[in-house]
């Protein structure tokens, strides 16, 4: 994570899906990645298409709770563009 300090990093939909679904294989790395966002040492960028991509499965399943979780993760906050 040290290499990311002061950088802008693009995150695609797969990162958010793995994070939201609690993927065990990459869980620690994702927590560290999002932790650097909370500490404001790295700036993250994604596109509006990411929200559309992550919402496909929750809408197919009619899972409003999962859809709300994705929307919360993708809300703009300091360090996130």
TABELDA-V710218 format. One record per run of one state. SS is the DSSP state (a for helix, b for strand, c for the rest). FROM is the first residue (numbers start at 0). LEN is the number of residues. Records with the same first field share a line. If there is no record, write none. Layout:
BEGIN
SS: FROM-LEN / FROM-LEN
END
This chain:
BEGIN
c: 0-1 / 4-3 / 10-2 / 20-6 / 38-4 / 45-2 / 61-2 / 73-6 / 80-1
a: 1-3 / 12-8 / 26-12 / 47-14 / 63-10
b: 7-3 / 42-3 / 79-1
END
